[in-house]
Every structure is written in structure tokens, then in C-alpha cells.
Amino acid sequence: MATAASVPIDEAQAVAMLRAEQEVEGVFACTRKERRISRAGTPYLTVELADSTGTIPARAFREADVLAGRFERGEVVRVRGRVERYREQLQITLASIARAPHEQAAAERFLPAAYRDVDELEGFFEHLAREVYDPALAGLLARMLADSRLRTELRRAPCSLPANTARAQGSASAAARAGHHAYLGGLLEHSVAVATMALELCSLHPRLDRDLLLCGALVHDVGKTREFSYGAEIELSAEGRLLGHLQLGEERRLALEHCLLLHHGPEAASGQRFAFAEALALYRLNALDAHLKSAFEHGFPRPRR
């Protein structure tokens, strides 16, 4: 029997490759499902279909209630239909849609993933960790890297929920945090970026505690390895606790905790003030990478040459 891993996405049927007038018969993740009423008073079904290359809306105008009973939002579905252009946007008019057979339902195949090679990013993370020489902080990073389960989650976790998922969950706080590095491997990519900038900043400002800032940059979001669950879309899990791996001396532990607590700024930490320059630096570097990535992902225009 075919396994989930042996059923690749058909490139010709990938969302990014779909074109108007194309017949579609394939497997996608259902990330939105809604029953609506037309002006004529008849029900129709509107859904959003996704794979690792993008999303596309789809509608079923015939037997909408029957089709709706064959799947739920958040499941992997097999669809048949035709791509059409409506108001300058592509959409699929559905002839059929139903829950996909189990062997085709490896949901993570349909989630967005980092463009950068995850093995390469993990290598950069290890290299940056070796640049920390303080025995307590280096020991923390060594224990993290020796934890195979944590490393697996570090390679997989995003930095935030995709914006459409946050809106669908109706969570204002989740929606506010959504939008940057919101794909598999995003946490590793973001951590490497912030740590690389931290290393450069320490060259410009040698009075900064290099080991503290670099370690803080590498682990500031490590709690996100337990924050998400993975199905047909990325969702918040019931967990999300931070600092489970800290076994430091009291003074270094408090300094690192302070940096991590304020890496989203004083407003997110009950108004606490920055006690160290390293905490301020981590906050600014984290915000810089997050805001730039969000700008790129949301299509900020490029300057004219």
C-alpha cells in the first residue's frame, strides 16, 4: 500500500501552477469552509484549498449541503473541478469534494515551507552556538543541540501562525502575532537571522556582552517548538512554555531570562524596563528581522531604479 511519503504533490496540479480553464483532480488541504446563501435563496459552499505552493478559493453550487457533509475544515480533501477566472481572480468550480483517503492525508505535505535549505540553516545555527564561550550559556546550547526531539521541532516550527489561520481562529492576540516566518522552518530561519545580526552588532559595540546577546538571539523563541500543531494547516497547540532547558547559575539565568522576557518590548512584559543593553539589542534585532520579513511576504513594492 502507498504510504503518505510516497504520494508526492502533482506539480501540474499544484496551486501555483493552476491556470484558467484547467481541469483539476487532486488532493489539497482545506483551510476554510463556509456555507452561504445565494441571491436566489439556494445554498452554496465556499472553501479555500491549499498546498505548499499557495491557496485558491473554490465553490460548489450543486449539492452544496451533500458535499459539505463529506469533509471538515482542517482536513485533506480530494477534489475534482475546473479552474475559472472570477473578478480577475482564479477559483475552482467544484464538481466533487470529499475527505481524502488515509494514505493521501499526510497533511504536512500541504503546509508552506521555508525556501532556504533547512539542513543549511541548522548548520548555521550550530556554528553560531559554537561562538558562545561562556561555560554556562555554552552548556545550555549544547544540551539543546543534544536533544534530538527539540532539534526536530526546531527544524519544523514556524515563527507565527499564517495570517489566514489566525483570522479563522478568531483570536485577536494570535492575529496580532501572525505574519512573519509563518511556514515550516521559519523559526530556525528567524533565529539564525537574529543571531547573525547580533554577532555583527557586537563587533560594532564591543561593550555588549557578546555571549549573552548571542545566546539570547538563538533561544529567544525556543518555546515556539511547543506552540504549534500541524494538520492541514498550522495551528496553536495547548502548550507554549519557555525556558524548560535552562540550568544556569542564578545570575546568568536571570540575565538571560530578562532578555527573553523583553524580546517583544516592555509593553509585552507588563511594563518592565530594559535592565541591560543586551535586552534592548535583542528586542530591536528581533523586531527588525520580523518586520522586514513581514514586509517581503506581504508584497511591499521594490524601489524603482
C-alpha positions in Angstrom: 0.0 0.0 0.0 1.2 3.5 -0.7 2.5 5.5 2.2 1.9 9.2 2.8 5.5 10.0 2.0 5.3 8.1 -1.3 2.4 10.3 -2.6 4.0 13.5 -3.9 2.1 16.6 -4.9 1.4 16.5 -8.6 3.3 19.6 -9.8 0.9 20.2 -12.7 -1.9 20.3 -10.1 -0.1 22.5 -7.6 -1.9 25.7 -6.7 0.8 27.9 -8.0 0.7 26.1 -11.4 -3.1 26.2 -11.9 -4.4 28.2 -14.9 -7.9 29.3 -16.1 -9.9 26.6 -18.0 -7.7 23.9 -16.5 -9.4 20.7 -15.2 -8.4 19.8 -11.7 -8.4 16.5 -10.0 -6.1 16.3 -7.0 -5.5 16.4 -3.2 -5.4 19.7 -1.2 -5.7 20.9 2.4 -9.0 22.6 3.2 -8.2 25.7 5.2 -11.6 27.4 5.1 -15.1 26.1 4.8 -18.3 28.2 4.8 -22.0 27.6 3.7 -23.6 30.6 2.1 -26.9 31.5 0.5 -27.1 32.9 -3.0 -29.4 35.8 -4.0 -31.7 33.2 -5.4 -32.0 31.7 -1.9 -30.1 28.5 -2.7 -27.1 27.3 -0.6 -23.7 27.1 -2.0 -20.3 26.0 -0.5 -17.2 28.1 -0.5 -13.8 26.7 0.6 -10.2 27.6 0.5 -7.8 24.9 -0.8 -4.1 25.0 -0.1 -0.8 23.2 -0.7 2.8 24.1 -0.1 2.8 26.5 -3.1 -0.2 28.6 -2.2 -4.0 28.9 -1.7 -7.0 29.2 -4.1 -10.7 29.7 -3.4 -13.2 27.1 -4.6 -17.0 27.0 -4.8 -19.7 24.3 -5.2 -23.1 25.4 -6.4 -24.7 22.0 -6.8 -25.5 19.7 -3.9 -23.7 22.0 -1.6 -25.1 20.5 1.6 -24.3 17.0 0.5 -20.7 17.8 -0.4 -20.3 19.8 2.9 -21.1 16.6 4.9 -18.2 14.8 3.3 -15.3 16.7 4.9 -14.4 19.3 7.5 -12.2 22.4 7.6 -8.6 21.4 8.5 -8.8 18.0 6.7 -7.0 16.9 3.5 -9.6 16.6 0.7 -9.7 15.1 -2.8 -11.4 17.5 -5.3 -12.5 17.5 -8.9 -13.4 20.6 -10.8 -12.4 23.3 -13.2 -10.3 26.5 -12.8 -12.2 29.6 -13.8 -11.5 33.3 -13.6 -13.9 35.4 -11.5 -13.4 39.1 -10.9 -9.8 38.8 -12.0 -9.1 36.0 -9.5 -8.7 32.3 -10.2 -11.1 30.0 -8.4 -12.1 26.3 -8.8 -15.7 25.4 -9.5 -16.1 22.1 -7.7 -17.9 19.1 -9.2 -16.9 17.0 -6.1 -15.0 17.3 -2.9 -14.6 14.7 -0.1 -12.2 13.7 2.7 -9.0 12.2 1.1 -8.1 8.5 1.7 -5.8 8.0 4.6 -2.7 7.2 2.5 -3.0 10.6 0.8 -3.6 12.6 4.0 -0.1 13.4 5.1 -1.2 16.9 5.9 2.3 18.5 6.4 2.9 18.0 2.7 0.5 20.8 2.1 1.9 23.3 4.5 4.1 26.3 3.4 7.8 25.7 4.0 11.0 27.8 4.0 12.6 28.4 0.7 16.1 28.1 2.3 17.5 24.7 2.9 16.7 23.6 6.5 19.9 21.5 6.7 22.0 24.6 5.8 20.1 26.7 8.4 20.7 24.1 11.1 24.4 24.1 10.2 24.4 27.9 10.6 22.6 27.5 14.0 25.3 25.1 15.2 28.1 27.3 14.0 26.6 30.3 15.9 26.1 28.2 19.0 29.8 27.4 19.0 30.6 31.1 19.0 29.3 31.3 22.6 32.2 30.7 25.1 30.6 31.4 28.4 30.6 28.0 30.1 27.0 28.2 31.5 25.5 29.6 28.3 27.5 27.3 26.0 26.4 24.4 28.2 22.7 25.4 27.7 23.1 25.5 23.9 25.0 22.1 24.0 22.1 20.5 25.9 19.6 21.9 23.5 21.5 20.6 20.5 21.9 17.2 22.1 18.1 17.0 22.5 17.0 15.2 19.3 13.3 15.8 19.8 13.9 19.6 20.3 16.1 19.7 17.2 13.4 18.0 15.2 10.8 20.6 16.3 13.3 23.5 15.8 13.6 22.4 12.2 9.9 22.2 11.7 8.3 25.0 13.7 7.2 28.3 12.2 7.6 31.6 14.0 3.9 32.5 13.8 0.5 31.5 12.6 -0.3 32.2 8.9 -2.5 35.3 8.9 -5.5 33.5 7.4 -5.4 30.8 10.1 -5.2 33.4 12.9 -8.2 35.2 11.5 -10.1 31.9 11.0 -9.5 31.0 14.7 -10.9 34.4 15.7 -8.0 35.1 18.1 -7.1 38.8 18.2 -3.8 38.0 20.0 -2.9 35.3 17.5 -3.8 37.6 14.6 -1.6 40.3 16.0 1.4 38.0 16.2 0.8 36.4 12.8 2.5 37.2 9.6 6.3 36.7 9.7 8.2 33.4 9.0 4.8 31.7 9.1 5.9 28.5 7.5 7.7 25.3 8.3 11.4 26.1 9.1 10.5 29.7 9.8 11.7 29.6 13.5 15.1 28.3 12.5 15.4 30.8 9.7 14.5 33.7 12.1 16.7 32.5 14.9 19.7 32.3 12.6 19.0 35.8 11.2 18.7 37.5 14.6 21.8 35.7 15.9 23.8 36.7 12.8 22.8 40.3 13.3 23.6 40.1 17.0 27.1 38.9 16.2 27.6 41.8 13.8 26.2 44.3 16.3 28.7 43.1 18.9 31.6 43.9 16.5 30.3 47.4 16.3 29.6 47.8 20.0 32.2 45.7 21.8 30.9 46.7 25.3 27.9 44.4 24.7 28.0 41.1 26.5 28.6 39.1 23.3 27.8 35.6 24.8 24.6 36.8 26.5 23.2 38.5 23.4 24.2 35.7 21.0 22.7 33.0 23.2 19.6 35.1 23.7 19.2 35.5 20.0 19.5 31.8 19.4 17.0 30.7 22.1 14.6 33.7 22.3 11.8 31.9 20.5 12.6 28.3 21.5 9.3 28.0 23.3 7.6 28.0 19.8 8.8 24.5 19.3 5.9 23.5 21.5 3.4 26.2 20.5 2.1 24.8 17.2 0.3 21.7 16.0 0.4 20.6 12.4 -2.5 19.3 10.3 -3.9 20.6 7.1 -2.8 24.0 8.5 -0.6 25.3 11.2 -2.5 25.9 14.5 -1.7 26.8 18.1 -1.1 23.9 20.4 -2.2 23.7 24.0 1.5 24.2 25.1 4.0 27.0 24.6 6.1 27.2 27.7 9.5 28.6 27.6 12.9 28.0 29.3 12.4 24.3 30.0 16.1 23.7 29.2 17.6 26.4 31.5 20.1 25.0 34.0 22.3 28.0 34.7 23.9 29.8 37.6 21.4 32.2 39.2 23.0 35.4 37.9 23.4 34.3 34.3 19.9 32.7 34.3 18.3 35.9 35.5 20.1 37.9 32.8 19.1 35.5 30.0 15.5 35.3 31.3 15.3 39.1 31.3 16.5 39.3 27.7 13.9 36.7 26.6 11.1 38.2 28.6 11.6 41.6 27.0 12.4 40.5 23.4 8.9 41.8 22.4 9.4 45.0 24.3 8.3 46.4 27.7 4.6 46.5 26.7 4.5 42.7 26.3 6.3 42.3 29.7 3.9 44.1 32.0 5.8 47.3 31.6 9.1 46.1 32.8 12.0 48.3 31.7 15.2 47.1 30.0 17.8 46.4 32.6 20.6 45.5 30.2 21.8 46.9 26.9 21.7 43.3 25.6 17.9 43.0 26.3 17.3 46.2 24.3 19.5 45.0 21.5 17.7 41.7 21.3 14.3 43.4 21.2 15.4 45.7 18.3 17.1 42.9 16.3 14.1 40.6 16.7 11.7 43.4 15.6 13.9 44.3 12.6 14.0 40.8 11.2 10.3 40.2 11.9 9.2 43.4 10.3 11.4 43.1 7.3 10.3 39.5 6.6 6.7 40.5 7.0 7.2 43.4 4.5 8.7 41.0 2.0 6.0 38.4 2.5 3.2 40.9 2.1 4.5 42.3 -1.1 6.0 45.7 -0.3 6.9 47.3 -3.7 10.6 47.4 -4.7 12.1 50.9 -5.2 12.4 52.0 -8.8 15.9 52.0 -10.3 
